[in-house]
Amino acid sequence: MKKLLASTILAAGLYALAGSAQAAECGEVSIAEMNWASAGVAAQVDKFILENGYGCTVTLVTGDTMPTFASMNEKAQPDMAPELWVNAVRTPLDAAIKEGRLIEAAKILSEGGVEGWWIPKFLADAHPDIKTVQDALKHPELFPAPEDSSKAAVHNCPSGWNCQVSTANLYKALDAEKAGFLLVDTGSAAGLDGSIANAFEKKTGWLGYYWAPTAILGKYEMTRLSFGVDHDKAEWDACTAVPDCPAPKVNSYPVSDVFTVVTKSFADKASVAMDYVKARKWDNGTVNKVLAWMDQNQGTNEDAAKHFLAEFPDMWTQWVSPEVAEKVKAAL
């Protein structure tokens, strides 16, 4: 009995020692929980996996693109931004990477952040000839305006957002007014979402601006249309994104690069977790589904992260070793 007790104590001691050693390898980590849904869920997924799989002690801090990047670049805090839309900080980020302060890890949104003009999938399936926005504009009868059914509608981006300018310029470049379309101001993100929900409820056509990943695209199946041309950055910067550009041309929206960025100090102190950070990425379709679940269940970022870990093990177990995966599963 004494031998058994001694063995048990020894095993417990070794386990505790091993746990302490792992914690020491990772240490205390701070993660930016950005103030939009997909990034907030990603931060909670990272917190759960780093704590339960790697023994890190994780603190979440409120974040937003510019202040989080500036703080990481100048003060090395927080340690990690799980979802940083890097186009907004490309030049200073490149300098920080070159000088060794920051590291660009996984391209967490494997398809990038996407924008464009969309129609309901049920309409695309019923009208397979509609592949481009130009095709859609040939069928004003399919996209009735909400206040004047004798007209068709292109639903604009929410007021005050940059995409409101680009959508208006593309509407002009496509001669959509001559095709019988009104450019409808949806007023707000809620108004835009409501117009899509209403179209699906009534099974009527809808054409307008939207973006991914988002809960709406997880809740309602939509098809993004081509503009029939490649993205022209020079035209975009000089005209498409400029208010009241006098002669806009047809252009495509850029795809936004979205990466996980970590500090050099994180890579040094939490090197045991760097393979995970470099491997972690998910597609927009999966993120859309998780965000839709979160919206429908009024869940928090933490709730959505646990939902993802429980429902999509085939995805996240590819990011970690089998041993780490078992620890994370045991903690769910």
Phi, psi and chi 1 to 4 in degrees:
 res  aa     phi    psi   chi1   chi2   chi3   chi4
   1 MET       -  -42.0 -175.4   63.6 -172.9      -
   2 LYS   -62.9  -38.4  -74.1 -176.4  178.2  178.4
   3 LYS   -64.0  -41.6  -74.3 -175.3  177.2  179.0
   4 LEU   -63.6  -43.6  177.5   60.4      -      -
   5 LEU   -63.5  -42.9 -178.0   60.7      -      -
   6 ALA   -63.4  -41.6      -      -      -      -
   7 SER   -63.6  -40.8  -61.4      -      -      -
   8 THR   -63.1  -44.9  -57.5      -      -      -
   9 ILE   -62.3  -42.1  -67.4  171.8      -      -
  10 LEU   -62.9  -44.8  178.0   60.7      -      -
  11 ALA   -62.6  -42.1      -      -      -      -
  12 ALA   -63.7  -38.9      -      -      -      -
  13 GLY   -64.9  -43.5      -      -      -      -
  14 LEU   -64.3  -39.4  -70.3  173.0      -      -
  15 TYR   -62.7  -44.7 -179.9   80.9      -      -
  16 ALA   -63.4  -40.1      -      -      -      -
  17 LEU   -63.5  -43.5 -172.9   61.3      -      -
  18 ALA   -62.1  -42.2      -      -      -      -
  19 GLY   -63.1  -41.5      -      -      -      -
  20 SER   -64.3  -39.6  -61.5      -      -      -
  21 ALA   -63.8  -41.7      -      -      -      -
  22 GLN   -65.0  -42.3 -172.2  177.5   45.8      -
  23 ALA   -61.3  -39.5      -      -      -      -
  24 ALA   -64.7  -33.5      -      -      -      -
  25 GLU   -68.0  -32.2  -71.0  175.3    4.8      -
  26 CYS   -97.6  -53.9 -176.8      -      -      -
  27 GLY    79.5 -157.9      -      -      -      -
  28 GLU   -88.9  131.7  -63.6 -175.9   -2.0      -
  29 VAL  -128.3  135.9  175.1      -      -      -
  30 SER  -111.3  134.8   55.6      -      -      -
  31 ILE  -125.7  134.6  -62.5  176.9      -      -
  32 ALA   -77.0  120.9      -      -      -      -
  33 GLU   -97.6   94.3 -174.1  175.3   13.2      -
  34 MET   -63.5  161.0  -59.9  -62.5 -156.3      -
  35 ASN   -90.6   28.2   56.3    8.0      -      -
  36 TRP  -128.7  157.3   60.6   91.6      -      -
  37 ALA   -62.5  -49.9      -      -      -      -
  38 SER   -61.0  -40.2   58.5      -      -      -
  39 ALA   -71.1  -35.2      -      -      -      -
  40 GLY   -64.6  -41.1      -      -      -      -
  41 VAL   -66.9  -41.4  175.6      -      -      -
  42 ALA   -59.9  -40.2      -      -      -      -
  43 ALA   -63.2  -39.2      -      -      -      -
  44 GLN   -70.9  -35.2  -69.4  -75.3   -8.0      -
  45 VAL   -62.3  -45.8  169.1      -      -      -
  46 ASP   -61.4  -43.1  -73.5  -19.6      -      -
  47 LYS   -59.3  -46.0 -178.8  176.5 -171.0  -67.1
  48 PHE   -65.3  -45.8 -162.9   92.1      -      -
  49 ILE   -70.3  -42.1  -70.4  179.3      -      -
  50 LEU   -66.6  -37.2  -70.4  175.7      -      -
  51 GLU   -73.8  -48.3  -74.6 -173.3  -24.6      -
  52 ASN   -88.5  -23.9  -65.6  -71.4      -      -
  53 GLY   -97.0  -29.0      -      -      -      -
  54 TYR  -123.1   -2.4  -64.9   94.4      -      -
  55 GLY    74.8   18.1      -      -      -      -
  56 CYS   -73.4  158.1  -52.8      -      -      -
  57 THR  -108.1  110.3  -59.8      -      -      -
  58 VAL  -106.5  133.2  176.4      -      -      -
  59 THR  -117.0  129.2  -59.5      -      -      -
  60 LEU   -93.5  137.8  -65.2  177.6      -      -
  61 VAL  -126.0  144.3  -63.2      -      -      -
  62 THR   -63.3  137.8  -58.5      -      -      -
  63 GLY  -139.3  162.3      -      -      -      -
  64 ASP  -150.9  161.1 -157.1  -13.6      -      -
  65 THR   -53.3  -61.0  -57.3      -      -      -
  66 MET   -70.3  -49.6  -59.5  -51.3  -69.2      -
  67 PRO   -64.8  -35.8   16.5  -28.1      -      -
  68 THR   -66.2  -45.2  -66.2      -      -      -
  69 PHE   -61.7  -45.5  171.6   76.6      -      -
  70 ALA   -59.6  -42.2      -      -      -      -
  71 SER   -67.7  -41.0 -178.5      -      -      -
  72 MET   -65.2  -40.3  -68.3  178.2   71.4      -
  73 ASN   -70.7  -37.7 -168.1   27.2      -      -
  74 GLU   -97.7  -31.8  -63.1  167.6    8.6      -
  75 LYS  -120.8   -1.4  -57.2  175.2 -177.0  176.2
  76 ALA    59.5   31.6      -      -      -      -
  77 GLN  -140.6  137.3  -75.3  -68.1  -32.7      -
  78 PRO   -69.6  175.9   28.9  -36.9      -      -
  79 ASP   -72.8  -26.2  -68.0  -60.2      -      -
  80 MET  -150.3  136.0 -177.6  173.6  168.3      -
  81 ALA  -116.4  103.2      -      -      -      -
  82 PRO   -62.4  -35.1  -23.1   34.4      -      -
  83 GLU  -134.9   91.5 -174.3 -174.3  -58.2      -
  84 LEU  -109.2  120.6 -169.8   68.3      -      -
  85 TRP   -80.1   98.1  -68.3   54.3      -      -
  86 VAL   -78.0  -16.0  -59.8      -      -      -
  87 ASN   -58.8  -29.8  -71.4   -1.2      -      -
  88 ALA   -72.4  -19.3      -      -      -      -
  89 VAL  -131.9   26.0  -66.0      -      -      -
  90 ARG   -57.2  -47.9  173.8   47.5   73.3 -173.6
  91 THR   -65.5  -53.0  -60.0      -      -      -
  92 PRO   -66.9  -28.5   20.3  -31.7      -      -
  93 LEU   -67.7  -42.6  174.6   60.7      -      -
  94 ASP   -59.4  -39.6  -74.4  -14.9      -      -
  95 ALA   -66.3  -41.6      -      -      -      -
  96 ALA   -65.8  -37.1      -      -      -      -
  97 ILE   -67.2  -44.5  -67.3  171.1      -      -
  98 LYS   -62.8  -34.9 -175.1  176.8 -179.4  180.0
  99 GLU   -89.8    1.0  -66.9  163.0   11.7      -
 100 GLY    84.8   10.4      -      -      -      -
 101 ARG   -83.2  -37.6  -66.2 -169.4  -59.0  -80.4
 102 LEU  -126.2  157.3  -61.2  177.0      -      -
 103 ILE  -128.3  129.7  -64.1  170.3      -      -
 104 GLU   -88.6  110.9 -160.9  172.7   71.5      -
 105 ALA   -95.0 -123.9      -      -      -      -
 106 ALA   -69.8  147.5      -      -      -      -
 107 LYS   -82.1   87.6 -173.2  176.5 -177.5  179.9
 108 ILE   -61.2  -39.7 -175.9  170.1      -      -
 109 LEU   -92.5  102.1  -62.1 -178.1      -      -
 110 SER   -61.9  -26.7   58.4      -      -      -
 111 GLU   -98.4   -0.9  -59.9  157.4  -67.2      -
 112 GLY    76.9  174.8      -      -      -      -
 113 GLY   -83.8  128.2      -      -      -      -
 114 VAL  -118.3  145.6  -61.7      -      -      -
 115 GLU  -130.2  163.9  -56.5  171.1   86.5      -
 116 GLY   163.9 -167.9      -      -      -      -
 117 TRP  -105.0  133.9  -71.6   16.0      -      -
 118 TRP  -126.1  157.9  -52.1   66.4      -      -
 119 ILE  -132.4  158.9   62.7  175.2      -      -
 120 PRO   -60.9  142.6  -23.0   33.9      -      -
 121 LYS   -62.5  -34.6 -176.1  175.5 -178.4  -62.7
 122 PHE   -63.6  -30.3   65.6   78.4      -      -
 123 LEU   -76.2  -39.8 -165.9   70.4      -      -
 124 ALA   -63.1  -38.2      -      -      -      -
 125 ASP   -67.5  -36.7  -69.8  -17.4      -      -
 126 ALA   -76.4  -21.7      -      -      -      -
 127 HIS  -130.9   74.6  -61.7  -85.7      -      -
 128 PRO   -64.7  -10.5   20.9  -31.9      -      -
 129 ASP   -74.4  -14.0   57.8  -50.0      -      -
 130 ILE   -90.3  101.2  -60.7  178.5      -      -
 131 LYS  -114.1  -27.1  -58.4  -67.0 -173.7 -173.7
 132 THR  -123.5  168.1   66.7      -      -      -
 133 VAL   -65.0  -32.4  -67.7      -      -      -
 134 GLN   -64.2  -38.3  -69.0   87.7  -16.9      -
 135 ASP   -62.2  -42.8  -65.6  -25.4      -      -
 136 ALA   -64.4  -37.9      -      -      -      -
 137 LEU   -69.0  -12.8  -65.7  174.7      -      -
 138 LYS   -79.3   -7.3  -65.9  175.3 -176.8  174.7
 139 HIS  -126.7   64.1  -65.6  -78.8      -      -
 140 PRO   -61.0  -25.4   21.1  -33.2      -      -
 141 GLU   -65.0  -17.5   74.3  -78.1    1.5      -
 142 LEU   -89.1  -11.0  -63.8  177.8      -      -
 143 PHE  -128.8   66.8  -55.5   97.8      -      -
 144 PRO   -63.4  138.1   24.9  -35.5      -      -
 145 ALA   -71.0  145.4      -      -      -      -
 146 PRO   -65.2  -32.5   20.0  -31.5      -      -
 147 GLU  -103.1   -9.9  -57.1  -65.0  -24.1      -
 148 ASP  -151.0   92.3 -177.8   -1.7      -      -
 149 SER   -68.7   -8.2   59.1      -      -      -
 150 SER   -77.3  -13.0   67.9      -      -      -
 151 LYS  -112.9  161.4  -65.7  -77.0 -171.8  177.7
 152 ALA  -100.0  170.4      -      -      -      -
 153 ALA  -135.5  140.9      -      -      -      -
 154 VAL  -111.5  118.7  173.0      -      -      -
 155 HIS   -84.5  123.5  -64.2  -96.2      -      -
 156 ASN   -85.4  165.1 -155.6  -16.7      -      -
 157 CYS   -65.2  155.9  172.8      -      -      -
 158 PRO   -55.2  146.9  -27.5   35.5      -      -
 159 SER   -57.7  137.2  -60.3      -      -      -
 160 GLY    88.4  -11.3      -      -      -      -
 161 TRP   -86.9  152.6  -66.0   15.3      -      -
 162 ASN   -59.1  -34.3  -69.1  -20.7      -      -
 163 CYS   -66.2  -17.7   45.7      -      -      -
 164 GLN   -64.2  -37.7 -174.0 -176.8   32.4      -
 165 VAL   -68.6  -49.3  173.1      -      -      -
 166 SER   -64.8  -37.8   57.0      -      -      -
 167 THR   -65.2  -41.5  -56.6      -      -      -
 168 ALA   -64.7  -40.8      -      -      -      -
 169 ASN   -67.5  -38.4  -80.2  -29.9      -      -
 170 LEU   -69.3  -36.9  -69.8  169.9      -      -
 171 TYR   -57.8  -42.0  170.4   85.2      -      -
 172 LYS   -70.1  -44.4 -175.0  176.1  179.9 -179.6
 173 ALA   -62.3  -31.6      -      -      -      -
 174 LEU   -87.7    0.5  -70.6  158.1      -      -
 175 ASP    53.6   40.9  -81.3  -27.0      -      -
 176 ALA   -65.8  -30.7      -      -      -      -
 177 GLU   -64.1  -42.5 -175.8  174.0    1.8      -
 178 LYS   -63.8  -26.6  -71.5 -176.6  179.1  178.0
 179 ALA   -81.1    0.1      -      -      -      -
 180 GLY    97.5   15.8      -      -      -      -
 181 PHE  -104.8  140.3  -76.9   75.2      -      -
 182 LEU   -96.1  148.8  -57.8  172.4      -      -
 183 LEU   -94.7  109.2 -176.3   60.2      -      -
 184 VAL   -92.8  124.4  175.3      -      -      -
 185 ASP   -81.0  113.9 -179.1    1.1      -      -
 186 THR   -83.7   -7.8   50.6      -      -      -
 187 GLY    83.1  -44.7      -      -      -      -
 188 SER  -158.9  170.6   64.6      -      -      -
 189 ALA   -62.0  -38.0      -      -      -      -
 190 ALA   -64.7  -38.7      -      -      -      -
 191 GLY   -65.9  -40.2      -      -      -      -
 192 LEU   -64.9  -45.7 -179.2   62.1      -      -
 193 ASP   -61.6  -40.8  -69.0   -2.7      -      -
 194 GLY   -63.7  -35.5      -      -      -      -
 195 SER   -66.6  -35.6   70.3      -      -      -
 196 ILE   -70.1  -45.4  -66.3  173.2      -      -
 197 ALA   -59.0  -41.1      -      -      -      -
 198 ASN   -64.6  -40.3 -172.2   54.2      -      -
 199 ALA   -63.5  -41.0      -      -      -      -
 200 PHE   -70.1  -36.2  -86.9   76.5      -      -
 201 GLU   -64.4  -39.4 -177.7  178.2  -22.1      -
 202 LYS   -94.2   -4.2  -64.1 -179.6  177.7  177.6
 203 LYS    56.7   43.9  -73.0  -68.7 -179.4 -175.0
 204 THR  -111.6  164.4   58.4      -      -      -
 205 GLY   -70.7  155.2      -      -      -      -
 206 TRP  -150.1  134.0 -173.4   95.3      -      -
 207 LEU  -134.5  130.5  171.6   64.8      -      -
 208 GLY   173.4 -175.4      -      -      -      -
 209 TYR   -80.0  138.8  171.1   90.0      -      -
 210 TYR  -157.8  178.6 -143.4   79.6      -      -
 211 TRP  -148.5  164.2   72.4   99.9      -      -
 212 ALA  -137.8  149.7      -      -      -      -
 213 PRO   -87.3  143.3   31.3  -35.0      -      -
 214 THR  -152.3  158.8   44.3      -      -      -
 215 ALA   -64.8  -37.3      -      -      -      -
 216 ILE   -58.6  -42.1  -79.4  -72.2      -      -
 217 LEU   -75.6  -13.6  -65.5 -175.4      -      -
 218 GLY   -84.5  -27.1      -      -      -      -
 219 LYS   -87.4  -39.0 -171.6  174.1 -178.4 -179.8
 220 TYR  -120.5  127.5  -58.2  109.4      -      -
 221 GLU   -76.3  118.8  -74.7 -167.9  -78.0      -
 222 MET  -124.4  154.3  -56.9  -82.9  -79.4      -
 223 THR  -116.2  126.0  -61.8      -      -      -
 224 ARG   -85.0  131.4 -174.7  160.5   59.7  105.2
 225 LEU   -93.5  149.8  -60.0  177.8      -      -
 226 SER   -79.8  150.4  166.6      -      -      -
 227 PHE   -92.4   -0.9  -79.4   87.5      -      -
 228 GLY    78.6    3.5      -      -      -      -
 229 VAL  -139.3  159.9  -63.9      -      -      -
 230 ASP   -76.7  163.5  -67.8  -27.2      -      -
 231 HIS   -68.5  127.2  171.6   63.2      -      -
 232 ASP  -109.7   98.9 -177.0  -21.9      -      -
 233 LYS   -62.3  -40.5 -173.9  176.5 -173.8  -54.5
 234 ALA   -62.5  -45.1      -      -      -      -
 235 GLU   -64.7  -39.2  168.7   67.4   14.0      -
 236 TRP   -60.8  -49.9 -172.7  -86.4      -      -
 237 ASP   -68.6  -34.3  -66.7  -18.2      -      -
 238 ALA   -84.7  -24.9      -      -      -      -
 239 CYS  -143.2  -54.7  178.7      -      -      -
 240 THR   -55.4  -38.4  -46.5      -      -      -
 241 ALA   -97.1   10.1      -      -      -      -
 242 VAL  -104.4  127.2  176.5      -      -      -
 243 PRO   -57.0  136.7  -23.1   33.4      -      -
 244 ASP    56.7   35.5  -58.4  -40.8      -      -
 245 CYS   -58.9  128.9  177.4      -      -      -
 246 PRO   -69.3  -31.0   23.1  -32.9      -      -
 247 ALA  -138.7   67.6      -      -      -      -
 248 PRO   -68.7  150.7   25.7  -34.3      -      -
 249 LYS  -110.7  159.4  -60.9  176.3 -178.0  176.0
 250 VAL   -63.7  133.4  178.0      -      -      -
 251 ASN  -145.6  165.1 -155.0  -16.7      -      -
 252 SER  -108.1  149.8  -71.0      -      -      -
 253 TYR   -67.9  145.2  -74.9   85.3      -      -
 254 PRO   -73.7  153.2   27.8  -33.8      -      -
 255 VAL   -90.6  127.2  174.8      -      -      -
 256 SER   -85.8  128.9  -62.7      -      -      -
 257 ASP   -76.2  131.3  -71.4  -29.0      -      -
 258 VAL  -129.9  113.3 -174.7      -      -      -
 259 PHE  -122.1  158.8  -77.3   85.4      -      -
 260 THR   -85.0  129.9  -66.5      -      -      -
 261 VAL  -120.3  133.9  173.5      -      -      -
 262 VAL  -127.4  159.6  -58.3      -      -      -
 263 THR   -82.1  158.8   61.5      -      -      -
 264 LYS   -61.2  -36.9  175.6   65.4  163.7   51.0
 265 SER   -65.5  -33.9   58.2      -      -      -
 266 PHE   -64.1  -46.2  171.7   85.8      -      -
 267 ALA   -59.8  -33.5      -      -      -      -
 268 ASP   -74.2  -48.0  -69.7  -19.8      -      -
 269 LYS   -83.6  -25.2   69.8 -175.8  177.5 -175.8
 270 ALA  -118.5   38.8      -      -      -      -
 271 SER   -58.2  -27.8   57.8      -      -      -
 272 VAL   -61.7  -24.4   65.7      -      -      -
 273 ALA  -101.6   -0.9      -      -      -      -
 274 MET   -66.8  -33.4  -82.3  -58.1  -69.4      -
 275 ASP   -60.8  -40.1  -73.5  -14.5      -      -
 276 TYR   -63.0  -48.5  158.8   70.4      -      -
 277 VAL   -61.9  -34.2  174.7      -      -      -
 278 LYS   -77.1  -25.4  -69.5  178.5  178.8  176.8
 279 ALA   -91.9  -20.6      -      -      -      -
 280 ARG   -74.4  121.1 -175.9 -174.4   45.9   20.6
 281 LYS  -159.0  152.0   59.1 -177.1  178.1 -178.5
 282 TRP  -143.0  153.5   48.2    4.0      -      -
 283 ASP   -86.1  161.2   59.7  -85.5      -      -
 284 ASN   -62.8  -34.6  -74.4  -20.4      -      -
 285 GLY   -60.9  -41.7      -      -      -      -
 286 THR   -66.6  -45.0  -60.4      -      -      -
 287 VAL   -62.5  -41.7 -177.9      -      -      -
 288 ASN   -56.1  -44.9  -69.1  -19.2      -      -
 289 LYS   -63.6  -43.2  -68.7  176.0 -175.8  175.2
 290 VAL   -64.7  -42.7  171.9      -      -      -
 291 LEU   -67.5  -36.4  -63.0 -178.2      -      -
 292 ALA   -64.5  -42.3      -      -      -      -
 293 TRP   -59.5  -44.2  178.4   91.4      -      -
 294 MET   -61.1  -42.8 -179.7  177.5  168.8      -
 295 ASP   -67.0  -46.5 -176.9   62.8      -      -
 296 GLN   -67.0  -29.4  -70.1  166.5  -14.9      -
 297 ASN  -103.3    7.4  -68.0  -82.6      -      -
 298 GLN    49.7   41.8  -61.0 -177.0  -29.4      -
 299 GLY   -84.8  163.8      -      -      -      -
 300 THR   -89.0  173.2   63.4      -      -      -
 301 ASN   -57.4  -40.0  -68.9  -23.2      -      -
 302 GLU   -65.1  -42.7 -176.6  178.8    5.5      -
 303 ASP   -58.9  -45.4  -65.3  -26.6      -      -
 304 ALA   -66.2  -36.6      -      -      -      -
 305 ALA   -63.9  -44.3      -      -      -      -
 306 LYS   -67.4  -35.1  -70.6 -179.1  177.4  176.9
 307 HIS   -61.7  -45.5  170.1   74.6      -      -
 308 PHE   -60.5  -46.5  165.9   73.6      -      -
 309 LEU   -64.3  -33.6  -67.4  169.1      -      -
 310 ALA   -77.3  -35.3      -      -      -      -
 311 GLU   -99.4  -16.3  -61.7  -61.1  -37.4      -
 312 PHE  -125.8   48.5  -63.9   88.2      -      -
 313 PRO   -63.9  -29.2   24.8  -35.7      -      -
 314 ASP   -61.4  -26.2  -69.3  -14.1      -      -
 315 MET   -84.5  -57.3  176.5  173.8  -73.5      -
 316 TRP   -73.7  -23.7   67.6  -98.4      -      -
 317 THR   -69.6  -14.7   55.1      -      -      -
 318 GLN   -75.8  -13.4  -58.6  -59.8  -49.0      -
 319 TRP   -89.1  -13.6  -54.1  -21.2      -      -
 320 VAL  -133.3  169.0  -60.9      -      -      -
 321 SER   -72.9  159.5   69.1      -      -      -
 322 PRO   -56.7  -35.8  -26.8   35.6      -      -
 323 GLU   -65.9  -43.7  -66.4   76.4   16.1      -
 324 VAL   -65.8  -40.8  169.5      -      -      -
 325 ALA   -58.6  -40.8      -      -      -      -
 326 GLU   -65.2  -38.6  -71.9  -53.7  -48.3      -
 327 LYS   -64.3  -42.0  -68.2  178.4 -177.4  177.1
 328 VAL   -67.0  -44.0  172.6      -      -      -
 329 LYS   -60.6  -40.4  -72.3  179.1  179.6  177.5
 330 ALA   -64.9  -26.4      -      -      -      -
 331 ALA   -87.6  -12.4      -      -      -      -
 332 LEU   -70.9      -  -77.2  172.5      -      -
